[in-house]
């Protein structure tokens, strides 16, 4: 089952999966590893010897302490304007998920220099710290952390017919929302996709559903990149992202997504939804 996930996923997104699983086995069946035992190893695996510094003046993470639905846990990341202009990447990490790295958001010039706000939904497999880590142009790694009580999000059963769900995959809702107080714009995208984790049972057959998920989501404004997501199984079903960005002459939002089967989906919306 885990081998199936490895062969279809981007290496960086699933880095740490097998090391974490081995650590959990060593710790003993049913016994969660202490948090201090997980993060140092995971940090080294994801960022090498680079220091990751907790700094809530540079990045703020909002998450529920106890999630209502472990498969749809809402997260909001805020990067203040003074920091945003120097931030080139945001990484979301859930320490105890089977694939701890949720996604990398690589920002482009259309992300803007005002306050950067990004909202999305994730799966949480067991009580865990969630981390938002920004990388600045000069190479600093700055982090905010929240502990979330949730369990079973990655293995929650798929309740819909797989063929029907996959036939709908790639349909998009793209919205342009009114501008923010500091002159930024707001946009919202939702992409239909089951985001199969490889850990979910098909209720009809009793077999695990092979992992299939969106590995790349590219969002541009008038041809200029706002961000590129490199994601994995920890993004929720039907990925939903709300975000701020800089205005420009051409206000058309364009989205291109590709899943692990190599299927490419595209959509766009102008100021009037055109």
C-alpha positions as a LaTeX table, in Angstrom:
\begin{tabular}{lrrr}
\hline
Residue & $x$ (\AA) & $y$ (\AA) & $z$ (\AA) \\
\hline
Unk1 & 0.00 & 0.00 & 0.00 \\
Unk2 & 2.72 & 2.47 & 1.01 \\
Unk3 & 4.79 & 1.41 & $-2.00$ \\
Unk4 & 1.90 & 2.43 & $-4.26$ \\
Unk5 & 1.98 & 5.90 & $-2.76$ \\
Unk6 & 5.74 & 6.22 & $-3.20$ \\
Unk7 & 5.69 & 5.36 & $-6.90$ \\
Unk8 & 3.11 & 8.00 & $-7.82$ \\
Unk9 & 4.12 & 10.93 & $-5.64$ \\
Unk10 & 6.58 & 13.78 & $-5.96$ \\
Unk11 & 9.65 & 12.76 & $-3.89$ \\
Unk12 & 9.82 & 15.96 & $-1.78$ \\
Unk13 & 6.12 & 15.87 & $-0.90$ \\
Unk14 & 6.29 & 12.34 & 0.52 \\
Unk15 & 9.78 & 12.66 & 1.98 \\
Unk16 & 9.72 & 11.47 & 5.58 \\
Unk17 & 6.84 & 9.03 & 5.05 \\
Unk18 & 8.79 & 5.83 & 5.58 \\
Unk19 & 11.13 & 7.21 & 8.24 \\
Unk20 & 8.14 & 8.34 & 10.28 \\
Unk21 & 6.38 & 4.99 & 9.81 \\
Unk22 & 9.49 & 3.12 & 10.97 \\
Unk23 & 9.78 & 5.38 & 14.00 \\
Unk24 & 6.18 & 4.69 & 14.96 \\
Unk25 & 6.82 & 0.94 & 14.76 \\
Unk26 & 9.88 & 1.28 & 16.98 \\
Unk27 & 7.91 & 3.32 & 19.49 \\
Unk28 & 5.39 & 0.47 & 19.74 \\
Unk29 & 2.01 & $-0.30$ & 18.20 \\
Unk30 & $-0.67$ & 2.23 & 19.20 \\
Unk31 & 1.82 & 4.48 & 21.04 \\
Unk32 & 2.34 & 7.92 & 19.44 \\
Unk33 & 5.90 & 9.17 & 19.42 \\
Unk34 & 6.62 & 12.19 & 21.60 \\
Unk35 & 6.49 & 15.37 & 19.58 \\
Unk36 & 10.10 & 16.24 & 20.32 \\
Unk37 & 11.14 & 12.91 & 18.77 \\
Unk38 & 9.43 & 13.64 & 15.45 \\
Unk39 & 10.12 & 17.23 & 14.47 \\
Unk40 & 13.95 & 17.32 & 14.65 \\
Unk41 & 14.24 & 14.33 & 12.32 \\
Unk42 & 11.51 & 15.61 & 10.04 \\
Unk43 & 13.08 & 19.08 & 9.92 \\
Unk44 & 16.42 & 17.58 & 8.91 \\
Unk45 & 14.79 & 15.42 & 6.26 \\
Unk46 & 12.94 & 18.36 & 4.71 \\
Unk47 & 15.44 & 21.19 & 5.19 \\
Unk48 & 18.79 & 19.53 & 5.83 \\
Unk49 & 21.01 & 21.34 & 8.31 \\
Unk50 & 19.24 & 24.68 & 7.82 \\
Unk51 & 17.79 & 26.29 & 10.93 \\
Unk52 & 14.02 & 26.71 & 11.18 \\
Unk53 & 13.16 & 29.52 & 13.59 \\
Unk54 & 9.78 & 29.97 & 15.29 \\
Unk55 & 8.75 & 33.56 & 14.48 \\
Unk56 & 5.09 & 34.51 & 14.69 \\
Unk57 & 5.91 & 38.09 & 13.73 \\
Unk58 & 6.85 & 36.79 & 10.27 \\
Unk59 & 4.12 & 34.18 & 9.74 \\
Unk60 & 0.82 & 33.52 & 11.53 \\
Unk61 & $-1.00$ & 30.19 & 11.35 \\
Unk62 & $-4.68$ & 29.86 & 12.27 \\
Unk63 & $-6.11$ & 26.37 & 12.83 \\
Unk64 & $-8.83$ & 24.88 & 15.06 \\
Unk65 & $-7.57$ & 23.28 & 18.27 \\
Unk66 & $-10.13$ & 20.48 & 17.80 \\
Unk67 & $-11.22$ & 19.85 & 14.21 \\
Unk68 & $-14.84$ & 19.10 & 13.39 \\
Unk69 & $-13.82$ & 16.93 & 10.42 \\
Unk70 & $-10.30$ & 15.46 & 10.24 \\
Unk71 & $-10.54$ & 15.20 & 6.45 \\
Unk72 & $-11.42$ & 18.91 & 6.06 \\
Unk73 & $-9.36$ & 20.89 & 8.55 \\
Unk74 & $-9.28$ & 24.61 & 7.66 \\
Unk75 & $-5.97$ & 26.47 & 7.81 \\
Unk76 & $-5.24$ & 30.17 & 7.33 \\
Unk77 & $-1.71$ & 31.52 & 6.89 \\
Unk78 & $-0.99$ & 35.26 & 7.17 \\
Unk79 & 2.31 & 36.82 & 6.15 \\
Unk80 & 2.59 & 40.53 & 7.08 \\
Unk81 & 3.30 & 43.03 & 4.32 \\
Unk82 & 6.75 & 43.86 & 5.63 \\
Unk83 & 7.77 & 40.21 & 5.33 \\
Unk84 & 5.68 & 39.15 & 2.32 \\
Unk85 & 7.78 & 41.01 & $-0.24$ \\
Unk86 & 10.79 & 38.87 & 0.70 \\
Unk87 & 8.97 & 35.50 & 0.97 \\
Unk88 & 9.46 & 33.14 & $-1.95$ \\
Unk89 & 7.95 & 29.94 & $-0.57$ \\
Unk90 & 5.51 & 28.62 & 2.02 \\
Unk91 & 5.63 & 25.00 & 3.18 \\
Unk92 & 2.79 & 23.39 & 5.15 \\
Unk93 & 3.80 & 20.43 & 7.32 \\
Unk94 & 1.72 & 18.08 & 9.49 \\
Unk95 & 4.21 & 16.22 & 11.65 \\
Unk96 & 2.32 & 12.96 & 12.18 \\
Unk97 & 0.66 & 12.56 & 8.80 \\
Unk98 & 1.78 & 9.60 & 6.64 \\
Unk99 & 3.08 & 12.24 & 4.19 \\
Unk100 & 4.06 & 15.13 & 6.51 \\
Unk101 & 4.73 & 17.73 & 3.81 \\
Unk102 & 1.27 & 18.89 & 2.75 \\
Unk103 & 2.45 & 21.22 & $-0.01$ \\
Unk104 & 4.98 & 23.81 & $-1.10$ \\
Unk105 & 3.54 & 27.11 & $-2.32$ \\
Unk106 & 6.14 & 28.79 & $-4.55$ \\
Unk107 & 5.23 & 32.46 & $-5.01$ \\
Unk108 & 5.68 & 34.49 & $-8.18$ \\
Unk109 & 5.71 & 38.23 & $-8.96$ \\
Unk110 & 1.90 & 38.52 & $-9.02$ \\
Unk111 & 1.68 & 37.44 & $-5.37$ \\
Unk112 & 2.26 & 41.09 & $-4.50$ \\
Unk113 & 3.99 & 42.84 & $-1.61$ \\
Unk114 & 0.99 & 43.53 & 0.63 \\
Unk115 & $-0.18$ & 41.22 & 3.39 \\
Unk116 & $-0.26$ & 37.70 & 1.99 \\
Unk117 & $-3.18$ & 35.56 & 3.15 \\
Unk118 & $-3.76$ & 31.97 & 2.10 \\
Unk119 & $-6.57$ & 29.66 & 3.21 \\
Unk120 & $-6.90$ & 25.97 & 2.42 \\
Unk121 & $-8.12$ & 22.65 & 3.87 \\
Unk122 & $-6.04$ & 19.64 & 4.88 \\
Unk123 & $-6.31$ & 16.09 & 6.18 \\
Unk124 & $-4.99$ & 15.34 & 9.66 \\
Unk125 & $-4.38$ & 11.67 & 10.48 \\
Unk126 & $-3.71$ & 11.94 & 14.24 \\
Unk127 & $-3.22$ & 14.58 & 16.94 \\
Unk128 & $-0.32$ & 16.59 & 15.60 \\
Unk129 & 1.51 & 19.86 & 15.31 \\
Unk130 & 0.86 & 21.68 & 12.05 \\
Unk131 & 3.54 & 24.06 & 10.80 \\
Unk132 & 3.62 & 26.94 & 8.32 \\
Unk133 & 7.21 & 27.62 & 7.27 \\
Unk134 & 8.15 & 30.52 & 5.01 \\
Unk135 & 11.43 & 30.80 & 3.14 \\
Unk136 & 12.74 & 34.29 & 2.42 \\
Unk137 & 14.83 & 35.45 & $-0.51$ \\
Unk138 & 17.93 & 35.44 & 1.71 \\
Unk139 & 17.35 & 31.82 & 2.74 \\
Unk140 & 15.86 & 32.21 & 6.23 \\
Unk141 & 13.22 & 29.68 & 7.34 \\
Unk142 & 10.60 & 31.18 & 9.69 \\
Unk143 & 7.82 & 29.13 & 11.27 \\
Unk144 & 4.47 & 29.24 & 13.07 \\
Unk145 & 3.07 & 26.13 & 14.79 \\
Unk146 & $-0.38$ & 25.02 & 15.95 \\
Unk147 & $-1.40$ & 21.80 & 17.68 \\
Unk148 & $-4.58$ & 20.26 & 16.26 \\
Unk149 & $-6.67$ & 17.44 & 17.68 \\
Unk150 & $-7.97$ & 15.39 & 14.77 \\
Unk151 & $-7.69$ & 11.76 & 13.70 \\
Unk152 & $-8.35$ & 9.58 & 10.66 \\
Unk153 & $-8.34$ & 12.26 & 7.97 \\
Unk154 & $-5.98$ & 10.45 & 5.58 \\
Unk155 & $-7.78$ & 7.12 & 5.77 \\
Unk156 & $-11.37$ & 8.37 & 5.94 \\
Unk157 & $-13.39$ & 6.09 & 3.65 \\
Unk158 & $-14.26$ & 7.29 & 0.17 \\
Unk159 & $-18.05$ & 7.23 & 0.15 \\
Unk160 & $-18.66$ & 8.08 & $-3.50$ \\
Unk161 & $-18.38$ & 5.85 & $-6.56$ \\
Unk162 & $-14.76$ & 6.07 & $-7.73$ \\
Unk163 & $-15.54$ & 6.04 & $-11.46$ \\
Unk164 & $-18.12$ & 8.80 & $-11.11$ \\
Unk165 & $-15.80$ & 10.91 & $-8.95$ \\
Unk166 & $-12.86$ & 10.56 & $-11.33$ \\
Unk167 & $-15.11$ & 11.48 & $-14.28$ \\
Unk168 & $-15.83$ & 14.80 & $-12.56$ \\
Unk169 & $-12.18$ & 15.44 & $-11.67$ \\
Unk170 & $-10.71$ & 18.71 & $-12.89$ \\
Unk171 & $-13.87$ & 20.80 & $-12.90$ \\
Unk172 & $-13.04$ & 24.20 & $-11.43$ \\
Unk173 & $-14.69$ & 27.11 & $-9.69$ \\
Unk174 & $-12.59$ & 30.28 & $-9.95$ \\
Unk175 & $-13.71$ & 33.52 & $-8.32$ \\
Unk176 & $-12.35$ & 37.05 & $-8.18$ \\
Unk177 & $-13.27$ & 38.73 & $-4.90$ \\
Unk178 & $-13.21$ & 42.42 & $-3.96$ \\
Unk179 & $-9.85$ & 44.04 & $-3.24$ \\
Unk180 & $-8.35$ & 44.24 & 0.25 \\
Unk181 & $-7.68$ & 47.38 & 2.29 \\
Unk182 & $-4.01$ & 47.47 & 1.29 \\
Unk183 & $-4.71$ & 47.26 & $-2.44$ \\
Unk184 & $-4.30$ & 43.53 & $-2.86$ \\
Unk185 & $-6.93$ & 41.40 & $-4.63$ \\
Unk186 & $-8.56$ & 38.23 & $-3.36$ \\
Unk187 & $-9.16$ & 35.11 & $-5.38$ \\
Unk188 & $-10.61$ & 31.68 & $-4.73$ \\
Unk189 & $-10.25$ & 28.39 & $-6.54$ \\
Unk190 & $-11.86$ & 25.01 & $-6.00$ \\
Unk191 & $-10.88$ & 21.98 & $-8.08$ \\
Unk192 & $-12.95$ & 18.81 & $-8.11$ \\
Unk193 & $-10.67$ & 15.87 & $-7.34$ \\
Unk194 & $-10.98$ & 12.96 & $-4.88$ \\
Unk195 & $-7.36$ & 13.30 & $-3.74$ \\
Unk196 & $-7.15$ & 9.57 & $-3.02$ \\
Unk197 & $-4.46$ & 9.00 & $-0.42$ \\
Unk198 & $-3.76$ & 5.31 & $-1.03$ \\
Unk199 & $-4.92$ & 4.66 & 2.56 \\
Unk200 & $-8.67$ & 4.57 & 1.87 \\
Unk201 & $-10.70$ & 1.41 & 1.44 \\
Unk202 & $-13.16$ & 0.98 & $-1.39$ \\
Unk203 & $-16.32$ & 0.11 & 0.53 \\
Unk204 & $-17.63$ & $-2.03$ & $-2.34$ \\
Unk205 & $-14.51$ & $-4.13$ & $-3.05$ \\
Unk206 & $-12.68$ & $-4.07$ & 0.27 \\
Unk207 & $-9.44$ & $-3.13$ & $-1.51$ \\
Unk208 & $-7.39$ & 0.02 & $-1.03$ \\
Unk209 & $-7.97$ & 2.70 & $-3.64$ \\
Unk210 & $-4.70$ & 3.56 & $-5.44$ \\
Unk211 & $-3.33$ & 7.01 & $-4.64$ \\
Unk212 & $-4.42$ & 9.68 & $-7.13$ \\
Unk213 & $-4.05$ & 13.36 & $-6.32$ \\
Unk214 & $-3.22$ & 16.76 & $-7.72$ \\
Unk215 & 0.55 & 17.08 & $-7.66$ \\
Unk216 & 0.77 & 20.57 & $-9.22$ \\
Unk217 & $-1.58$ & 23.58 & $-9.22$ \\
Unk218 & $-0.34$ & 26.69 & $-11.05$ \\
Unk219 & $-2.24$ & 29.96 & $-10.54$ \\
Unk220 & $-1.49$ & 33.07 & $-12.61$ \\
Unk221 & $-2.93$ & 36.58 & $-13.05$ \\
Unk222 & $-2.69$ & 37.89 & $-16.60$ \\
Unk223 & 0.08 & 35.39 & $-17.35$ \\
Unk224 & 2.14 & 36.28 & $-14.25$ \\
Unk225 & 2.50 & 33.62 & $-11.59$ \\
Unk226 & 0.78 & 34.12 & $-8.23$ \\
Unk227 & 1.86 & 30.74 & $-6.87$ \\
Unk228 & 2.62 & 27.19 & $-7.88$ \\
Unk229 & 1.54 & 24.41 & $-5.52$ \\
Unk230 & 3.45 & 21.15 & $-5.35$ \\
Unk231 & 1.13 & 19.04 & $-3.26$ \\
Unk232 & 0.35 & 15.56 & $-2.05$ \\
Unk233 & $-2.18$ & 13.39 & $-0.24$ \\
Unk234 & $-2.62$ & 15.71 & 2.76 \\
Unk235 & $-4.52$ & 18.36 & 0.79 \\
Unk236 & $-8.22$ & 17.66 & 1.24 \\
Unk237 & $-10.62$ & 16.25 & $-1.30$ \\
Unk238 & $-11.68$ & 18.92 & $-3.84$ \\
Unk239 & $-8.77$ & 21.26 & $-3.01$ \\
Unk240 & $-9.94$ & 24.72 & $-2.05$ \\
Unk241 & $-7.58$ & 27.71 & $-1.87$ \\
Unk242 & $-8.43$ & 31.33 & $-1.11$ \\
Unk243 & $-5.61$ & 33.80 & $-1.51$ \\
Unk244 & $-4.50$ & 37.40 & $-1.93$ \\
Unk245 & $-2.50$ & 38.68 & $-4.89$ \\
Unk246 & $-1.46$ & 41.88 & $-6.64$ \\
Unk247 & $-3.71$ & 43.60 & $-9.15$ \\
Unk248 & $-2.55$ & 44.23 & $-12.70$ \\
Unk249 & $-3.61$ & 45.35 & $-16.15$ \\
Unk250 & $-5.02$ & 41.95 & $-17.08$ \\
Unk251 & $-7.13$ & 40.69 & $-14.15$ \\
Unk252 & $-7.79$ & 37.23 & $-15.62$ \\
Unk253 & $-7.04$ & 34.40 & $-13.19$ \\
Unk254 & $-5.79$ & 31.24 & $-14.90$ \\
Unk255 & $-5.39$ & 27.86 & $-13.23$ \\
Unk256 & $-3.57$ & 24.80 & $-14.57$ \\
Unk257 & $-3.50$ & 21.60 & $-12.52$ \\
Unk258 & $-1.97$ & 18.18 & $-13.13$ \\
Unk259 & $-2.64$ & 14.98 & $-11.22$ \\
Unk260 & $-0.55$ & 11.87 & $-10.65$ \\
Unk261 & $-2.13$ & 10.17 & $-13.67$ \\
Unk262 & $-0.74$ & 12.96 & $-15.87$ \\
Unk263 & $-4.15$ & 14.47 & $-16.57$ \\
Unk264 & $-4.02$ & 18.24 & $-17.05$ \\
Unk265 & $-6.95$ & 20.50 & $-16.13$ \\
Unk266 & $-7.32$ & 24.18 & $-16.99$ \\
Unk267 & $-9.70$ & 26.99 & $-16.11$ \\
Unk268 & $-9.88$ & 30.76 & $-16.04$ \\
Unk269 & $-12.06$ & 33.61 & $-14.87$ \\
Unk270 & $-12.05$ & 37.32 & $-15.64$ \\
Unk271 & $-13.38$ & 40.22 & $-13.56$ \\
Unk272 & $-16.95$ & 39.33 & $-14.57$ \\
Unk273 & $-16.44$ & 35.56 & $-14.37$ \\
Unk274 & $-15.72$ & 35.32 & $-18.09$ \\
\hline
\end{tabular}
